[in-house]
Amino acid sequence: MGDLTPNGMNMGHMTASRRTVLAAASAALGTAAAPALARNATRGGGSSEIVMMDATDMSAAIHRRDLSSREVMTAHLAQIDRLNPRFNAIVSRVDGDALMQQAASMDEDAAKGRFHGPLHGFPHAVKDTAPVKGIASTQGSPILRNNIPSADSLVVSRMRNAGAIFIGKSNVPEFALGSHSYNPVFGTTHNAYAYGRSAGGSTGGGAVALALRMVPVADGSDFGGSLRNPPGWNNVFGLRPSFGRVPSVPNTDLFWQNFATSGPLGRTVADLAMLLSVQAGEDARSPFSIGDDPALIAGSLDRDWKGARIGWLGDLGGALPMEAGVMETCTKALRAFETAGMHVGEATLAEPASEMWRTAVALRHWSVGADLQAFYDDPAKRALMKPEAIWEVEGGMKLTGPQLAKASEGRTRIYNAFAAAFEKFDFLVLPSAQIFPFDASEHWPTEIAGKAMDSYHRWMEVTLPATMAGLPVLAVPAGFGGARKLPIGLQIIGRRQADLAVLQVGHAYEIASPWIATSLSSAL
């Protein structure tokens, strides 16, 4: 574990994006005096006061011109230089001098009263599944090692227009397949709280960079838990939005590929909501995009939830194996809802877990297989694909029309099962994963609590029901448990398109859980 404590904690302080990639295949400015803020002064662990700021506070300070974009960039690049060589969260880094020039340009605009948006001057590492103009977008695959997009995807362009300065990419599993961020191009990303343990995936690099204060906020994408497991394993927040909240453009299939979605991560729910307000919004090129005003997301998250009903789904009636300590840690975390005046009760889903898994596997075979078919059809490229990617493609090739129709009917039953549960509860809650972070040298867990895992993603079965139902899900930290006191999270699932309500109840949970903000990685 190197210089980290056993739990790495200091108590003192395939996706839509994959499909998008494939489709897209300094001098002083004479500004106001410095604020009382300690600028780039460092704390005892070496992290500057700037990088320890919440993103919302940082944005406000930049807009007040109490803090310059150059100061923000300098602080974060220093943090990356200090921690990234070990944790390997950020890849394809952009030249530092070029980044400082961009930051200086942001300061020039600020001096003229021209602010680009909430992310003005923010250093940002885009998940390495989304195209960024001029920066390698590899998806962790040797096939795409030299892929340099000529244009941004929609979500990337929205972040750029809101003032983000792209410093590189965040690391992912190959083709974003699996919830462990390692690949043959860049190697393995390590957990922010337990070096040598998995960071989760596929947004593992983003979650670790966020937890270690290399970036103020992070973006990601989610099919089978990629915006949920990495936050849970790195003590940050992540949102899988309702499908259509963050449109996927460009996209080679606008109608059938409706499982994966882009979304935000933050160290607070308010930080996450600020980024979502940038990412979200209708786009005429996306037929299922949601037309709600994104500005509503950026407003106050305060709301009285007294009397709200929280349904605990747990291990789906014993159907899902859980590592010792996961259920104990998560059920203890439920007390925060009660502290906020809510009622917690046992909940169930009418659709059996075995049927939900069967549905999800078939539809994922078909979705992922369609994405990667062209690579598979080229023998030279197929030789560079990991076995799990080939398994997905070949599984999709075996599917028949009637089997897909049956799987779609199964997905309908999953949605209806959630709808029935929401007649009794306002929100439903599950663990964010079935195990704690595992040894980073493993490909994926082969068993949980003595039960064999029959695929590379079976251990993440707990995330797939909400994906199939297309519902908004907020991942929140649940605590540190198990024999090694490792991090785990909760999934807070809301009704159809109730993203704002999910953020608001997550904010209430956060207020009732002050330990989240003070439980920092000892690497800081």
TIMI-715325 format. One line per field, with one value per residue (C-alpha): chain; x, y, z. Coordinates in steps of 0.1 Angstrom, whole numbers, plus 2048, in hexadecimal, padded with zeros to 3 digits. Layout:
<sites>
cadena <- [A_...]
x <- [X_...]
y <- [Y_...]
z <- [Z_...]
</sites>
This chain:
<sites>
cadena <- [A_A_A_A_A_A_A_A_A_A_A_A_A_A_A_A_A_A_A_A_A_A_A_A_A_A_A_A_A_A_A_A_A_A_A_A_A_A_A_A_A_A_A_A_A_A_A_A_A_A_A_A_A_A_A_A_A_A_A_A_A_A_A_A_A_A_A_A_A_A_A_A_A_A_A_A_A_A_A_A_A_A_A_A_A_A_A_A_A_A_A_A_A_A_A_A_A_A_A_A_A_A_A_A_A_A_A_A_A_A_A_A_A_A_A_A_A_A_A_A_A_A_A_A_A_A_A_A_A_A_A_A_A_A_A_A_A_A_A_A_A_A_A_A_A_A_A_A_A_A_A_A_A_A_A_A_A_A_A_A_A_A_A_A_A_A_A_A_A_A_A_A_A_A_A_A_A_A_A_A_A_A_A_A_A_A_A_A_A_A_A_A_A_A_A_A_A_A_A_A_A_A_A_A_A_A_A_A_A_A_A_A_A_A_A_A_A_A_A_A_A_A_A_A_A_A_A_A_A_A_A_A_A_A_A_A_A_A_A_A_A_A_A_A_A_A_A_A_A_A_A_A_A_A_A_A_A_A_A_A_A_A_A_A_A_A_A_A_A_A_A_A_A_A_A_A_A_A_A_A_A_A_A_A_A_A_A_A_A_A_A_A_A_A_A_A_A_A_A_A_A_A_A_A_A_A_A_A_A_A_A_A_A_A_A_A_A_A_A_A_A_A_A_A_A_A_A_A_A_A_A_A_A_A_A_A_A_A_A_A_A_A_A_A_A_A_A_A_A_A_A_A_A_A_A_A_A_A_A_A_A_A_A_A_A_A_A_A_A_A_A_A_A_A_A_A_A_A_A_A_A_A_A_A_A_A_A_A_A_A_A_A_A_A_A_A_A_A_A_A_A_A_A_A_A_A_A_A_A_A_A_A_A_A_A_A_A_A_A_A_A_A_A_A_A_A_A_A_A_A_A_A_A_A_A_A_A_A_A_A_A_A_A_A_A_A_A_A_A_A_A_A_A_A_A_A_A_A_A_A_A_A_A_A_A_A_A_A_A_A_A_A_A_A_A_A_A_A_A_A_A_A_A_A_A_A_A_A_A_A_A_A_A_A_A_A_A_A_A_A_A_A_A_A_A_A_A_A_A_A_A_A_A_A_A_A_A_A_A_A_A_A_A_A]
x <- [800_81E_819_7F4_7E2_7CE_7AF_7C3_7AF_7B8_79C_7AA_79F_73C_72D_71D_740_74F_735_73C_762_75C_744_75D_77A_81F_81D_807_7E6_7E2_7C4_7B6_7CC_7CD_7B2_7B8_7B8_7D9_7DD_7F5_800_801_7F2_805_801_80D_7EB_7E5_7C8_7BB_7B7_7A5_789_767_761_743_759_775_75E_750_773_77D_75E_765_789_795_7A7_7B7_7B5_7DB_7DC_7C2_7D5_7F7_7E9_7D9_7F6_80D_7F4_7F4_81A_81C_801_7FA_81B_810_7EA_7E9_7C7_7CE_7DD_7E5_7EF_7F1_810_811_81D_800_7E8_7F5_7F1_7CC_7C8_7D7_7BE_7A2_7B0_7B1_78C_784_795_77E_75F_75C_757_751_73B_73C_75C_76F_794_78E_7A9_795_79F_784_77D_791_772_766_775_789_796_7BC_7C0_7C5_7A4_7B0_795_7B2_7B6_7D5_7BF_7B7_7D9_7DF_7BB_7BA_797_791_773_764_746_727_72E_752_749_731_74C_765_74C_746_76A_77B_7A0_7A7_7C7_7C5_7AF_7A5_7AE_795_793_799_779_76B_762_762_764_789_79E_7BC_7C6_7E4_7EA_7ED_7ED_7D9_7C9_7CC_7B1_7B5_7B0_7C3_7E0_7E2_7BC_7A5_797_778_76D_768_76B_787_7A0_786_77C_7A0_7AB_78D_793_7B8_7B0_7C1_7A1_784_769_769_753_74B_733_71F_710_716_71F_73C_72F_726_740_75F_74F_745_769_779_762_754_732_727_706_6F9_6DF_6BE_6C4_6C2_6CC_6EF_6EB_704_70F_71D_70F_70C_6EB_6D3_6B6_6C1_6E0_6CF_6E1_701_701_71B_71A_72D_741_748_756_735_712_712_733_724_704_718_729_708_6F9_714_711_6EB_6D3_6BF_6CF_6BC_6D4_6CA_6A5_6A2_6B4_6A1_696_697_6AA_6CC_6CE_6B5_6CF_6E8_6D0_6CD_6CC_6BD_69B_688_686_675_65E_66D_66E_68F_68C_6AB_6AF_6CF_6DA_6B9_6AB_6CB_6CF_6F0_70F_720_743_743_73F_72E_70A_714_725_709_6ED_700_701_6DB_6D9_6E2_6C0_6AF_6C4_6B6_692_68C_67E_691_680_687_67E_67B_67A_660_677_68F_6B4_6BC_6A5_6B2_6D6_6CB_6BB_6D9_6F3_6E0_6DB_6FF_70C_6F8_701_726_729_71B_735_753_748_75D_77D_774_76F_793_7A9_7C7_7B2_7A0_7C2_7C6_7A4_7A2_78E_771_76C_76C_754_73C_73D_739_71D_70B_711_6FE_6DF_6C0_6A4_68C_6A6_6AA_685_683_69F_68D_66E_683_690_66C_665_682_675_653_662_672_652_63F_659_657_632_63F_65F_66D_690_6A0_6C3_6DC_702_718_72B_72A_74E_768_785_799_7BD_7C6_7DB_7BB_7A8_786_778_772_75D_74A_742_749_733_745_742_73B_745_75B_73E_729_737_727_704_6F6_6F9_6E7_6C2_6C3_6D5_6BB_69F_6AF_6AC_6C1_6DA_6F0_70E_717_732_726_745_763_75E_76A_78A_79F_787_783_76A_748_72A_704_6EF_6D1_6B8_69D_67D_67E_690_690_6B5_6B1_69E_6BA_6D4_6C0_6BB_6E0_6E8_6D4_6E6_708_6FE_6F5_717_732_74C_74C_75D_777_780_79D_7B7_7D7_7E9_7DD]
y <- [800_817_836_833_827_806_819_836_84F_86E_876_899_8A8_80D_825_842_851_832_834_859_853_839_850_86C_850_959_97E_98F_99E_9BA_9AB_9B2_9AA_986_97C_971_94D_93B_937_91B_917_8F2_8DF_8C6_8AA_8BF_8C8_8ED_8FF_906_8E2_8DB_8F3_8E7_8ED_904_91A_919_924_941_94C_94D_961_97A_97B_972_955_953_937_936_930_915_904_907_8F7_8DA_8D3_8D1_8B9_8A3_8A4_899_87D_872_85F_848_845_848_859_872_868_879_898_8BA_8CF_8E4_904_901_8FD_91C_930_925_92E_950_955_94D_967_981_97A_97C_99E_9AA_99C_97F_95E_93F_92D_91A_907_927_91E_8FB_8E1_8C3_8A0_891_86C_859_84D_870_882_8A1_8B5_8B1_899_874_860_83C_82B_819_804_7FF_801_826_82F_84A_855_87B_889_8A7_8B3_8B2_89D_8B1_8AD_8B6_8D5_8E0_8DD_8EF_90B_90E_916_8F4_8F1_8CD_8C1_89D_87F_869_844_828_803_7F7_802_80C_7E7_7DD_7F0_7EF_80A_7F9_7F6_7ED_811_823_809_808_824_81E_826_848_839_818_817_7F5_7F1_7F7_81A_80C_814_81C_840_835_84F_86B_860_85D_87E_88E_87E_888_8AC_8AA_8B9_8CD_8B7_899_88C_868_850_832_812_7F9_80F_825_844_831_818_82F_84A_831_823_845_858_870_875_86B_86D_857_86F_865_85A_879_891_893_88C_876_888_87D_85A_840_833_84C_834_812_81B_82A_819_82E_852_86D_87E_890_889_8A0_8A2_8B1_8AD_8D2_8CF_8B2_8C6_8E3_8CD_8BC_8DE_8E2_8BF_8BD_8CC_8C4_8C0_8BC_8A1_88B_880_875_892_8A3_8C7_8D2_8F2_8E7_907_8F7_8DD_8F9_908_901_8DD_8E4_8D2_8C6_8A0_899_87B_870_84A_838_814_7FF_7E4_7D6_7B6_7B1_799_785_780_794_787_7A2_7A4_7A3_7C7_7D6_7D2_7DC_7FC_805_7FF_814_830_830_841_861_861_85D_879_88F_885_86A_847_828_807_7E6_7E7_7CC_7CB_7B4_7A9_78D_796_778_785_7A9_79B_786_7A4_7BB_7A2_79D_7C3_7CB_7B0_7C0_7E4_7DF_7C6_7DF_7F9_7E2_7CD_7DF_7D9_7B5_7B0_7BB_79E_7B4_7CA_7AD_7A0_7C0_7BE_7B0_790_7A1_7B7_799_787_7A5_7A6_780_780_79B_788_76A_77D_779_791_77E_77E_7A3_7A8_793_7A7_7C7_7B9_7B1_7D4_7E0_7CA_7D9_7FC_7F1_7E1_801_815_7FD_802_828_826_81D_831_852_845_822_81A_7FF_7FB_80A_7E9_7C6_7C6_7DE_7E9_7CA_7C4_7D9_7BD_7A8_7AB_7A8_796_771_76B_77E_76D_74B_750_74E_76C_75F_77F_79D_7B3_79B_7AA_7CB_7BC_7D3_7F1_7E3_7E4_80A_80C_7F6_80C_82C_83D_858_84A_85E_84C_858_84D_834_830_81A_7F6_7D2_7C4_7DF_7FC_804_81C_812_826_827_82B_843_83B_854_853_859_87A_884_88E_8AE_89C_881_89D_8AE_88F_887_8AA_8A3_882_894_8AE_892_881_89A_87F_87E_8A0_899_876_87E_868_868_86E_892]
z <- [800_7FF_815_817_837_834_829_819_82D_840_858_85F_841_713_712_701_701_6F0_6D5_6D1_6CD_6B3_6A0_6A1_69C_746_74B_765_758_771_782_7A4_7C3_7CF_7E8_80C_7FF_804_7DF_7D8_7FC_804_821_836_81C_7FE_7EE_7E9_7F8_7D4_7CB_7EB_7E2_7D9_7B4_7BA_7D1_7B8_79C_7B1_7BB_796_78D_7A9_79C_7BE_7AD_78B_772_772_797_794_777_789_7A8_796_77F_79E_7AE_78F_78E_7B2_7B2_78F_789_7A5_7A1_77B_778_75C_73A_719_72C_719_71B_73A_728_710_72D_73F_71F_71E_743_73C_720_738_750_734_72D_752_755_739_74B_732_745_731_74A_76B_761_758_75B_769_761_754_74A_733_736_71C_70A_6FE_6E0_6E8_6CA_6C8_6E6_6E2_6E8_6EC_701_710_6F0_6DB_6BD_6C5_6D3_6B8_6B5_6B6_6B1_69B_6AF_6D2_6DB_6E6_70C_707_6F3_70E_729_713_70C_732_737_73D_732_728_738_72B_72F_74D_74B_744_73E_71A_707_728_72E_753_773_778_767_757_732_71D_711_732_74E_76E_782_7A8_7C2_7D2_7F5_7F1_7D9_7C9_7C9_7AC_7A5_796_773_759_767_77E_773_777_79A_7A6_797_7A8_7CA_7C9_7BF_79D_78E_79D_78C_775_759_751_741_74D_740_75C_779_76B_77C_79C_7A6_7A2_7B7_7D1_7D2_7D4_7EC_7D3_7C2_79F_78C_771_763_753_730_719_734_725_700_6EE_6CE_6B6_6B7_69C_6AC_6BA_6C1_6CD_6E1_700_71D_722_72B_734_756_771_790_7AD_7D0_7DB_7CD_7C5_7B2_79E_797_78A_770_767_760_746_737_736_71D_6FE_6DC_6BC_6B0_6CD_6C9_6EE_6FE_71B_717_73B_742_74F_764_77C_785_790_7A9_7CE_7D8_7FA_7FF_81C_819_83B_837_816_811_809_7FD_804_7EA_7F9_7E9_7D6_7EF_7F2_7CC_7CA_7DC_7F0_7FF_825_832_814_821_844_837_820_839_853_839_835_857_846_835_857_865_849_854_83A_840_835_82D_81C_7F7_7DB_7B6_7A5_78A_796_797_780_765_768_763_745_735_73C_72E_70D_708_711_6F9_6DE_6E6_6ED_6D0_6B8_6C3_6BF_6A1_688_69D_6A1_67C_675_680_687_69E_6AE_6B9_6CD_6DF_702_707_718_6FA_6E3_6FA_6F7_6D1_6CD_6E5_6D1_6B1_6BF_6C8_6B3_6AC_6C4_6DF_6DC_6DD_6FD_70D_705_715_733_735_735_753_765_75F_76B_78A_794_78D_7A4_7BF_7BC_7C5_7E8_7EA_7DE_7D8_7D6_7E2_7DA_7E1_7C6_7C3_7D1_7DD_7EA_7D4_7CA_7C2_7A4_795_78F_76F_781_79F_798_7B8_7D3_7F4_7E5_7C6_7A5_78D_769_757_75A_765_77A_79A_790_78B_7A6_78E_770_77A_77C_75A_74A_759_74C_76E_77E_798_7AF_7BE_7E1_7F9_813_828_82D_836_833_842_831_838_813_803_7F5_7EA_7E6_7C7_7CC_7B1_7A8_793_76D_765_78A_788_79C_7B8_7B9_7BC_7D7_7EC_7E7_7F4_813_818_814_82E_846_83F_848_849_823_820_83B_830_819_808_81C_7FB_7FE]
</sites>
